[in-house]
Amino acid sequence: NLGRKLGEGGFGAVYRAKDTSQDPPAECAAKQVKYEKDAGQRAATEREAAFLRKVGAHNSIIGLFGLEIVDGHENAACKKSAWIFMEIATGGELFDRLIDSGSLTEKAVRPYFAALLSGVGAMHAAGVVHRDLKLENVMLTSAGGLKIIDFGLAHEHARDPKSGAVREETLYDVCGSKSYCAPEVLASSGYGFGVDVWSCGVALFAMLLAFFPLEEASRKDWRFTELLRAQEAGTATVDCVLGWYKKPNPLSRDGSDLLHKMLTVDPRRRATCAEIVRHPWMTARGSKLWGRRGSAEPAAA
């Protein structure tokens, strides 16, 4: 339904649609990417659909229903378009949830973050790095869950032909949203899965403290230089950032420690998804972080 736009981004628009192959027809989302002026957009959309086929079965990742390439159509607005049909998430962006509420409590954030991390961990296990994780690319469902969307910048690492293990390649292209980009991305110094951990750390920082730690993690931002010096001197990341604005640290010791481990400038020392899952903040007593086995349905906040 071209009259019911759900959202729009740099690569296309998303509309409300119905899957008429089901009885009764089920609501879904249809992402349109036009390729009439740029043939590369068609290939990029096909790659995005391939990523969703690989990882979209996870509860925290938007599911794929189908891909359609439309060269000609009676409606001019539809021709020369690649369409991805996906699950629909009607709860809005996680970013909007933050804007509506301001900063969230650690208890309220924990189930969202646990579900996000579970999805990212599943991606990495499948060899996929997202490279554009941000609050705007996490949609909420009507049931209170969340879905990671927009795999347009994702990359799949190859597997060893003998062992089948993922071989982490070194990537150099600069992509993603600057406020969420890891320093090694902006510096083109070579990076891997750790860039998604940094982006998740920025998202967690914003949810808990209602602002971003950096404008961008490069020497163009004086804050980054100060953060690098502070980390080299052994100062915790949250204390460093809040110190610039003479704000007290409202977070628990475990919450501050987790953010420090995720926002470590040196990617060799940055926590992995597997390490974050075992962190005391994630395993806080009385916290129900995970749904049924193999799912990432967050508990009620």
C-alpha positions in Angstrom: 0.0 0.0 0.0 1.9 3.0 -1.3 -0.3 5.3 0.7 0.9 3.8 4.0 4.6 4.5 4.4 6.2 3.1 7.5 9.5 4.8 7.1 12.1 6.1 4.7 15.9 6.1 4.6 18.8 6.8 2.3 18.3 3.5 0.4 14.6 3.3 0.0 11.1 3.5 1.6 9.2 0.9 3.7 5.4 0.5 3.2 2.7 -1.4 5.0 1.7 -4.5 3.0 -0.2 -7.8 3.2 0.9 -11.3 2.4 -2.1 -12.6 0.4 -0.7 -16.1 0.2 -1.8 -16.6 3.8 -5.4 -17.0 4.9 -6.4 -14.6 6.3 -3.8 -12.2 4.7 -1.1 -11.3 7.2 0.4 -7.8 7.6 4.0 -7.4 6.6 6.4 -4.6 5.6 7.6 -4.0 2.1 10.9 -2.2 1.5 11.3 -0.7 -2.0 14.7 0.2 -3.4 14.6 1.8 -6.9 17.4 0.9 -9.2 16.5 2.7 -12.4 19.2 5.3 -11.9 21.7 3.0 -10.1 21.8 -0.6 -11.1 24.0 -1.3 -8.1 21.1 -0.8 -5.8 19.4 -3.9 -7.2 22.5 -6.1 -6.4 22.7 -4.4 -2.9 19.1 -5.3 -2.2 19.6 -8.9 -3.3 22.6 -9.1 -0.9 20.5 -7.7 2.0 17.8 -10.3 1.3 20.6 -13.0 1.4 21.7 -11.8 4.8 18.2 -12.0 6.1 17.8 -15.5 4.8 20.9 -16.4 6.7 20.1 -14.8 10.1 16.4 -13.7 10.0 15.1 -16.7 11.8 16.4 -15.3 15.1 13.8 -13.7 17.3 15.8 -10.4 17.5 16.3 -10.0 13.8 13.6 -9.0 11.3 12.4 -12.0 9.4 12.4 -12.3 5.6 9.2 -13.3 3.7 10.5 -12.8 0.1 12.3 -10.8 -2.5 10.7 -9.5 -5.7 12.5 -7.7 -8.6 10.0 -5.6 -10.6 11.4 -4.3 -14.0 8.1 -3.2 -15.5 4.8 -2.4 -13.8 1.6 -0.6 -14.7 2.2 1.7 -11.7 5.2 3.9 -12.6 6.0 4.2 -8.9 6.7 0.5 -8.7 8.8 -0.3 -11.8 12.5 -0.8 -11.7 12.3 -1.6 -8.0 13.7 -4.3 -5.8 11.2 -5.3 -3.0 12.0 -7.0 0.2 9.0 -8.3 2.1 9.6 -8.7 5.9 8.1 -9.0 9.3 6.4 -5.9 10.4 7.3 -4.2 13.7 4.7 -1.7 14.7 6.2 -0.5 18.0 8.4 2.2 16.4 12.2 2.6 16.7 14.1 2.0 19.9 15.4 5.6 19.4 11.8 6.9 19.7 11.3 4.9 22.9 14.4 6.7 24.3 13.2 10.1 23.1 9.8 9.6 24.7 11.2 8.5 28.0 14.5 10.3 28.3 17.2 8.2 30.0 16.0 4.7 31.0 16.8 2.9 34.2 19.2 0.0 34.1 16.4 -2.4 34.9 14.3 -1.1 32.0 17.2 -1.1 29.5 18.6 -4.6 30.4 15.9 -6.7 28.6 16.2 -4.5 25.4 19.9 -4.8 25.5 19.9 -8.5 26.2 17.7 -9.1 23.1 19.9 -6.8 21.0 23.0 -8.6 22.1 21.5 -12.0 21.4 20.7 -11.0 17.8 24.2 -9.5 17.3 25.8 -12.7 18.7 23.8 -14.8 16.4 24.9 -12.7 13.4 28.5 -13.0 14.4 28.2 -16.7 14.8 26.9 -16.9 11.3 29.8 -14.8 10.0 27.8 -11.6 9.5 28.8 -8.2 10.8 26.1 -5.6 10.5 28.2 -2.4 10.4 25.3 0.0 10.9 23.9 -0.9 14.3 22.1 2.1 15.9 18.9 2.8 17.9 17.2 3.8 14.6 17.9 0.3 13.2 16.2 -1.5 16.1 12.4 -1.7 15.8 10.1 -2.6 18.6 7.2 -5.1 18.2 3.7 -4.7 19.6 4.5 -7.6 22.0 7.5 -5.7 23.5 10.3 -7.5 21.7 12.7 -5.9 19.3 14.0 -6.6 15.7 17.3 -5.6 14.2 16.7 -4.2 10.7 18.6 -2.7 7.7 21.4 -5.1 6.6 22.3 -2.9 3.6 25.8 -2.4 4.9 26.4 -5.9 6.3 29.3 -8.1 5.3 29.6 -11.9 5.5 33.0 -13.3 6.5 34.1 -16.4 4.7 34.3 -19.9 6.3 37.3 -22.2 6.3 36.5 -24.9 3.6 37.8 -27.7 5.9 36.7 -26.8 9.4 33.7 -24.7 8.5 34.8 -22.1 11.1 34.3 -18.4 10.3 37.4 -16.7 9.2 37.3 -13.1 10.3 38.6 -10.9 7.5 40.1 -7.5 7.9 37.8 -4.8 6.5 38.8 -1.3 5.6 35.8 0.5 4.0 34.3 3.3 6.0 30.5 2.9 6.5 27.8 3.4 9.1 26.6 6.3 11.2 29.4 8.4 12.6 28.1 8.7 16.1 28.0 4.9 16.3 31.1 4.1 14.3 34.0 2.4 16.0 37.3 4.3 15.9 39.0 1.7 13.7 36.3 2.1 11.1 36.7 5.9 10.9 40.5 5.5 10.8 40.4 2.8 8.1 42.9 0.9 10.1 41.3 -2.5 9.6 38.4 -4.0 11.6 36.2 -7.0 12.2 33.3 -8.1 14.4 34.3 -5.7 17.2 32.8 -2.7 15.4 29.3 -4.0 16.2 30.2 -4.3 19.9 31.3 -0.6 19.9 28.0 0.4 18.2 26.0 -1.5 20.8 28.0 0.2 23.5 27.1 3.6 22.1 23.4 2.5 22.0 23.6 1.3 25.6 25.3 4.5 26.7 22.6 6.6 25.1 19.8 4.6 26.6 21.2 4.8 30.1 22.5 8.4 30.0 20.4 10.1 27.3 23.2 11.5 25.2 26.0 10.1 23.0 29.5 9.8 24.4 31.2 11.2 21.3 30.2 13.1 18.2 32.5 10.7 16.3 35.3 8.4 17.5 38.1 10.2 15.6 40.6 13.0 16.2 38.2 15.4 14.6 36.3 15.3 17.9 38.3 16.6 20.9 36.4 14.2 23.1 37.8 11.2 21.4 41.4 12.4 22.0 40.5 13.0 25.7 38.9 9.6 26.0 41.9 7.9 24.5 44.2 9.6 27.0 41.9 8.7 29.9 41.7 5.0 28.9 45.5 4.9 28.6 45.7 6.4 32.1 43.3 3.8 33.5 40.2 6.0 33.8 36.9 4.4 33.3 35.0 5.6 30.1 31.8 6.7 31.8 33.7 8.6 34.5 35.8 10.3 31.8 32.8 11.3 29.7 30.6 12.6 32.6 33.6 14.4 33.9 33.7 16.7 30.9 30.2 18.0 31.8 30.8 17.8 35.6 28.0 15.3 36.0 27.9 12.6 38.7 27.9 8.9 37.6 24.3 7.6 38.2 25.1 4.0 37.0 25.9 0.9 39.0 29.5 -0.3 39.2 28.6 -3.2 36.9 26.8 -0.9 34.4 29.8 1.4 34.2 32.2 -1.4 33.8 30.3 -3.0 31.0 30.2 0.3 29.1 33.9 0.7 29.6 34.6 -2.8 28.2 32.4 -2.2 25.2 33.7 1.3 24.5 37.4 0.5 24.7 39.2 2.3 21.9 41.7 -0.6 21.4 39.6 -3.3 19.5 42.0 -6.0 20.7 40.9 -5.2 24.3 37.3 -4.6 23.6 34.8 -7.2 24.9 33.2 -9.7 22.6 29.6 -10.7 22.5 30.4 -13.9 24.4 32.2 -12.0 27.1 29.4 -9.5 27.5 26.8 -12.2 27.9 28.8 -13.4 31.0 29.2 -9.9 32.4 27.7 -9.4 35.9 25.5 -6.6 34.7 23.9 -9.1 32.2 23.5 -11.8 34.8 22.2 -9.6 37.5 20.3 -11.6 40.1 16.6 -11.7 39.5 16.9 -10.5 35.9 15.2 -12.6 33.3 17.3 -11.8 30.3 16.4 -14.6 27.9 13.2 -16.2 26.6 12.8 -19.8 25.6 15.8 -21.7 24.4 17.1 -20.2 21.1 15.0 -17.0 21.5 15.8 -13.5 22.6 12.4 -12.3 23.8 13.0 -9.7 26.4 11.3 -9.9 29.8 9.0 -7.0 30.8 10.9 -4.1 32.1 
